[in-house]
Amino acid sequence: MDVLHALGSKVSEARAGLGWTLRELAERSGVSVRFLVQLEAGRANISVKRLADLAAAFGVTPSDLLRQEPMVPPHIVALLGLRGAGKTTIGKQLARRLHVRFVELDRRIEKAADMSLGELFSLYGEEHYRRLERESLSRVLAENRSIVLATGGGIVASPDTYALLQKHATTVWLRATPEDHWNRVVRQGDRRPMADHPQAMADLRSLLTAREPLYARADRTVDTSGRTIDEIVDELSGTAPLS
């Protein structure tokens, strides 16, 4: 296979792997849809600048795109669960154990929005948050590196975003009782749920019940109630070989 055909195939495979349309890749890279069609067909004589723009969109180097061998796919362990599941605490320790980077998707969303989640929801609402959530997840996946990823509690309620995550990551539901969710949040120093919402525990139970079937679609379920962090990380460290 010649260089242009090999490059076209690699771009097409990388785009499909991330679930991007040609238009999405065009918007992210600044390369026109028409040129991308020709490129993926192996008929476009790409310039160095366009190659660099495409590589930046995928989060790789131009040399990665030009290599004849396929790019080695990363492995991602994505932690699911409501607030208080332990995604951050467990995720950080698991990442250290596996010698990979720990990423919190909500922090990426805040960076993209240039505001806190509270401000984002207050000013623009949940629909805007969900759009940024999918875009931020796509960018994380495009970085093409092995990581432990802590997701937002409601990612499972967005079918397209959840499907994208499941396609590219080993998903793990950190299951806990409603009481454990509640107590962990309070131990973090946040007593607002009790102060402002008398029915907060009932709402938490209802939300957990509603989302349990979605969380249960994860590749693995790990019970966290009554267990130490080390015990949980010991179990999770065998989830997949990360490098």
MINU-796420 format. One record per residue (C-alpha): residue number from 1; residue in three letters; chain; x negated, y negated, z. Coordinates in steps of 0.05 Angstrom, whole numbers. Example, Ala and Ser with C-alpha at 12.3 -4.5 7.8 and 13.67 -1.06 7.14 Angstrom:
BEGIN
[pt 1,ALA,A,[-246,90,156]]
[pt 2,SER,A,[-273,21,143]]
//
This chain:
BEGIN
[pt 1,MET,A,[0,0,0]]
[pt 2,ASP,A,[-29,-68,-19]]
[pt 3,VAL,A,[-37,-125,30]]
[pt 4,LEU,A,[26,-164,10]]
[pt 5,HIS,A,[71,-102,12]]
[pt 6,ALA,A,[41,-82,79]]
[pt 7,LEU,A,[52,-152,107]]
[pt 8,GLY,A,[123,-154,81]]
[pt 9,SER,A,[139,-86,113]]
[pt 10,LYS,A,[109,-108,179]]
[pt 11,VAL,A,[149,-173,180]]
[pt 12,SER,A,[213,-136,162]]
[pt 13,GLU,A,[202,-83,217]]
[pt 14,ALA,A,[184,-135,269]]
[pt 15,ARG,A,[245,-177,252]]
[pt 16,ALA,A,[292,-117,253]]
[pt 17,GLY,A,[262,-93,319]]
[pt 18,LEU,A,[280,-159,352]]
[pt 19,GLY,A,[350,-159,322]]
[pt 20,TRP,A,[338,-224,283]]
[pt 21,THR,A,[370,-242,218]]
[pt 22,LEU,A,[330,-274,162]]
[pt 23,ARG,A,[361,-340,181]]
[pt 24,GLU,A,[340,-333,253]]
[pt 25,LEU,A,[268,-318,234]]
[pt 26,ALA,A,[270,-377,186]]
[pt 27,GLU,A,[293,-423,242]]
[pt 28,ARG,A,[240,-398,290]]
[pt 29,SER,A,[183,-401,240]]
[pt 30,GLY,A,[200,-459,194]]
[pt 31,VAL,A,[193,-412,134]]
[pt 32,SER,A,[251,-413,86]]
[pt 33,VAL,A,[299,-355,80]]
[pt 34,ARG,A,[285,-352,5]]
[pt 35,PHE,A,[211,-344,17]]
[pt 36,LEU,A,[223,-292,72]]
[pt 37,VAL,A,[264,-250,24]]
[pt 38,GLN,A,[206,-251,-25]]
[pt 39,LEU,A,[156,-237,30]]
[pt 40,GLU,A,[192,-176,57]]
[pt 41,ALA,A,[197,-149,-14]]
[pt 42,GLY,A,[121,-155,-21]]
[pt 43,ARG,A,[125,-208,-75]]
[pt 44,ALA,A,[104,-272,-38]]
[pt 45,ASN,A,[33,-298,-38]]
[pt 46,ILE,A,[35,-327,32]]
[pt 47,SER,A,[-9,-386,53]]
[pt 48,VAL,A,[-51,-386,116]]
[pt 49,LYS,A,[-5,-438,148]]
[pt 50,ARG,A,[58,-398,134]]
[pt 51,LEU,A,[25,-336,161]]
[pt 52,ALA,A,[7,-373,225]]
[pt 53,ASP,A,[78,-399,232]]
[pt 54,LEU,A,[107,-329,225]]
[pt 55,ALA,A,[57,-300,274]]
[pt 56,ALA,A,[75,-355,325]]
[pt 57,ALA,A,[149,-338,317]]
[pt 58,PHE,A,[135,-265,334]]
[pt 59,GLY,A,[88,-284,390]]
[pt 60,VAL,A,[28,-249,358]]
[pt 61,THR,A,[-35,-271,321]]
[pt 62,PRO,A,[-40,-276,245]]
[pt 63,SER,A,[-91,-218,247]]
[pt 64,ASP,A,[-38,-175,281]]
[pt 65,LEU,A,[7,-184,221]]
[pt 66,LEU,A,[-48,-169,172]]
[pt 67,ARG,A,[-73,-105,204]]
[pt 68,GLN,A,[-57,-44,163]]
[pt 69,GLU,A,[-38,-2,223]]
[pt 70,PRO,A,[30,-17,257]]
[pt 71,MET,A,[31,-61,318]]
[pt 72,VAL,A,[32,-19,380]]
[pt 73,PRO,A,[101,-29,412]]
[pt 74,PRO,A,[99,-54,484]]
[pt 75,HIS,A,[136,-20,540]]
[pt 76,ILE,A,[183,-61,582]]
[pt 77,VAL,A,[216,-41,647]]
[pt 78,ALA,A,[277,-85,657]]
[pt 79,LEU,A,[308,-88,726]]
[pt 80,LEU,A,[384,-98,731]]
[pt 81,GLY,A,[430,-114,788]]
[pt 82,LEU,A,[468,-169,824]]
[pt 83,ARG,A,[433,-222,864]]
[pt 84,GLY,A,[402,-189,925]]
[pt 85,ALA,A,[387,-124,889]]
[pt 86,GLY,A,[313,-136,900]]
[pt 87,LYS,A,[293,-149,827]]
[pt 88,THR,A,[241,-201,843]]
[pt 89,THR,A,[210,-169,904]]
[pt 90,ILE,A,[209,-99,874]]
[pt 91,GLY,A,[191,-125,805]]
[pt 92,LYS,A,[129,-163,829]]
[pt 93,GLN,A,[103,-103,867]]
[pt 94,LEU,A,[118,-55,810]]
[pt 95,ALA,A,[82,-100,761]]
[pt 96,ARG,A,[21,-101,806]]
[pt 97,ARG,A,[23,-26,812]]
[pt 98,LEU,A,[27,-18,736]]
[pt 99,HIS,A,[-24,-74,722]]
[pt 100,VAL,A,[24,-112,677]]
[pt 101,ARG,A,[56,-181,679]]
[pt 102,PHE,A,[119,-196,718]]
[pt 103,VAL,A,[171,-240,683]]
[pt 104,GLU,A,[236,-269,710]]
[pt 105,LEU,A,[284,-283,653]]
[pt 106,ASP,A,[320,-337,692]]
[pt 107,ARG,A,[255,-376,700]]
[pt 108,ARG,A,[246,-373,625]]
[pt 109,ILE,A,[317,-399,616]]
[pt 110,GLU,A,[303,-457,664]]
[pt 111,LYS,A,[240,-474,625]]
[pt 112,ALA,A,[277,-472,559]]
[pt 113,ALA,A,[333,-517,587]]
[pt 114,ASP,A,[285,-561,626]]
[pt 115,MET,A,[331,-558,686]]
[pt 116,SER,A,[351,-511,743]]
[pt 117,LEU,A,[404,-458,733]]
[pt 118,GLY,A,[451,-496,779]]
[pt 119,GLU,A,[445,-558,736]]
[pt 120,LEU,A,[452,-517,673]]
[pt 121,PHE,A,[517,-485,695]]
[pt 122,SER,A,[544,-550,722]]
[pt 123,LEU,A,[529,-591,660]]
[pt 124,TYR,A,[539,-541,603]]
[pt 125,GLY,A,[575,-480,631]]
[pt 126,GLU,A,[566,-405,626]]
[pt 127,GLU,A,[572,-400,550]]
[pt 128,HIS,A,[511,-445,540]]
[pt 129,TYR,A,[473,-405,593]]
[pt 130,ARG,A,[488,-340,557]]
[pt 131,ARG,A,[462,-368,492]]
[pt 132,LEU,A,[398,-390,525]]
[pt 133,GLU,A,[393,-322,559]]
[pt 134,ARG,A,[394,-285,492]]
[pt 135,GLU,A,[345,-334,461]]
[pt 136,SER,A,[298,-329,520]]
[pt 137,LEU,A,[301,-253,519]]
[pt 138,SER,A,[284,-253,445]]
[pt 139,ARG,A,[224,-297,459]]
[pt 140,VAL,A,[200,-251,514]]
[pt 141,LEU,A,[207,-190,468]]
[pt 142,ALA,A,[170,-227,413]]
[pt 143,GLU,A,[109,-234,459]]
[pt 144,ASN,A,[97,-160,445]]
[pt 145,ARG,A,[68,-143,513]]
[pt 146,SER,A,[83,-92,567]]
[pt 147,ILE,A,[118,-125,626]]
[pt 148,VAL,A,[165,-115,684]]
[pt 149,LEU,A,[225,-159,672]]
[pt 150,ALA,A,[275,-183,723]]
[pt 151,THR,A,[341,-200,689]]
[pt 152,GLY,A,[400,-242,711]]
[pt 153,GLY,A,[456,-207,746]]
[pt 154,GLY,A,[506,-220,690]]
[pt 155,ILE,A,[464,-199,630]]
[pt 156,VAL,A,[504,-133,627]]
[pt 157,ALA,A,[567,-173,614]]
[pt 158,SER,A,[539,-200,548]]
[pt 159,PRO,A,[545,-141,500]]
[pt 160,ASP,A,[497,-166,446]]
[pt 161,THR,A,[444,-187,496]]
[pt 162,TYR,A,[450,-123,537]]
[pt 163,ALA,A,[445,-81,473]]
[pt 164,LEU,A,[382,-119,453]]
[pt 165,LEU,A,[352,-107,521]]
[pt 166,GLN,A,[369,-32,520]]
[pt 167,LYS,A,[339,-26,451]]
[pt 168,HIS,A,[271,-52,473]]
[pt 169,ALA,A,[265,-35,547]]
[pt 170,THR,A,[273,20,597]]
[pt 171,THR,A,[330,-8,638]]
[pt 172,VAL,A,[335,7,713]]
[pt 173,TRP,A,[395,-10,756]]
[pt 174,LEU,A,[374,-26,827]]
[pt 175,ARG,A,[437,-3,862]]
[pt 176,ALA,A,[454,-28,931]]
[pt 177,THR,A,[515,-34,976]]
[pt 178,PRO,A,[553,-100,978]]
[pt 179,GLU,A,[529,-109,1049]]
[pt 180,ASP,A,[457,-102,1028]]
[pt 181,HIS,A,[466,-152,971]]
[pt 182,TRP,A,[496,-201,1021]]
[pt 183,ASN,A,[445,-191,1076]]
[pt 184,ARG,A,[385,-197,1029]]
[pt 185,VAL,A,[410,-263,1002]]
[pt 186,VAL,A,[421,-289,1073]]
[pt 187,ARG,A,[352,-266,1094]]
[pt 188,GLN,A,[324,-308,1038]]
[pt 189,GLY,A,[352,-368,1076]]
[pt 190,ASP,A,[413,-380,1032]]
[pt 191,ARG,A,[475,-386,1075]]
[pt 192,ARG,A,[516,-423,1024]]
[pt 193,PRO,A,[559,-363,1005]]
[pt 194,MET,A,[586,-359,1077]]
[pt 195,ALA,A,[592,-434,1087]]
[pt 196,ASP,A,[628,-452,1023]]
[pt 197,HIS,A,[666,-389,1004]]
[pt 198,PRO,A,[705,-353,1059]]
[pt 199,GLN,A,[724,-299,1010]]
[pt 200,ALA,A,[653,-290,985]]
[pt 201,MET,A,[645,-218,1010]]
[pt 202,ALA,A,[710,-198,978]]
[pt 203,ASP,A,[689,-231,913]]
[pt 204,LEU,A,[622,-196,916]]
[pt 205,ARG,A,[655,-128,925]]
[pt 206,SER,A,[702,-142,867]]
[pt 207,LEU,A,[645,-165,821]]
[pt 208,LEU,A,[602,-105,838]]
[pt 209,THR,A,[661,-58,825]]
[pt 210,ALA,A,[675,-91,758]]
[pt 211,ARG,A,[602,-88,735]]
[pt 212,GLU,A,[584,-19,761]]
[pt 213,PRO,A,[605,16,695]]
[pt 214,LEU,A,[559,-32,657]]
[pt 215,TYR,A,[500,-24,704]]
[pt 216,ALA,A,[510,51,702]]
[pt 217,ARG,A,[493,50,628]]
[pt 218,ALA,A,[421,35,647]]
[pt 219,ASP,A,[368,87,631]]
[pt 220,ARG,A,[357,99,705]]
[pt 221,THR,A,[392,84,770]]
[pt 222,VAL,A,[351,75,834]]
[pt 223,ASP,A,[386,69,901]]
[pt 224,THR,A,[353,15,944]]
[pt 225,SER,A,[396,17,1007]]
[pt 226,GLY,A,[360,43,1068]]
[pt 227,ARG,A,[293,49,1031]]
[pt 228,THR,A,[228,12,1036]]
[pt 229,ILE,A,[198,-28,979]]
[pt 230,ASP,A,[140,20,975]]
[pt 231,GLU,A,[186,80,968]]
[pt 232,ILE,A,[224,47,912]]
[pt 233,VAL,A,[161,25,875]]
[pt 234,ASP,A,[132,95,883]]
[pt 235,GLU,A,[193,122,847]]
[pt 236,LEU,A,[194,69,794]]
[pt 237,SER,A,[120,72,778]]
[pt 238,GLY,A,[135,137,741]]
[pt 239,THR,A,[188,104,698]]
[pt 240,ALA,A,[142,100,638]]
[pt 241,PRO,A,[69,96,620]]
[pt 242,LEU,A,[52,23,616]]
[pt 243,SER,A,[-14,-5,592]]
//
